[in-house]
Amino acid sequence: MMDMSAKRIMLFGMGDVCYDIISSFNSKLKEYLENKGIAVDLINVNGRTGYSRDIVECFEKNSYAAAISFNSAGEGVIKGKDGINLFDHYNVPYYLFLLDHPMDHYVKIVNGPDNMHVICIDRDHVDYVRKLRPDTEEFTLSFPEEWKQMVLKTYLRQIF
């Protein structure tokens, strides 16, 4: 469960990857969270790998309730100069939403932060992740009800 006392979330984006669908969803999620009084630092990591001083500075300057990533966006830039995982070092829960099969993210799941939560869209995907990371605290097959309502209201309104 996210500790919302910090009232700030780190949200990783990847620009136009996946036909811009993740970017569009991130924008709507950011808007929704900010309307709920939660600050969001949206970090575009498209094409970035390795140590990134600006991301380290985000961790140093802010207290985060959680970090959210879709399909492992941000995994390549969350290490400090010494190689330490920043989510672990700053005790920030990491929520990884997998839209693809977990096999495509094998290394990132196995080597992910200690406080990683993997959210899958398919029960078989959950079983696969459990085999890779039996220590991961939780798995879920769906978004919280509040998020479902936000998605339905936003996208159904655009369709009809």
Secondary structure, DSSP 4 states (H G I P E B T S, - for coil): ---TTS-EEEEEE-TTGGGGHHHHHHHHHHHHHHHTT-EEEEEE-TT--S--HHHHHHHHH---SEEEEETTTTGGG-B-TT--BHHHHTT--EEEEESS-GGGGHHHHHTS-TTEEEEESSHHHHHHHHHH-TT-S-EESS--HHHHHHHHHHHHHHH-
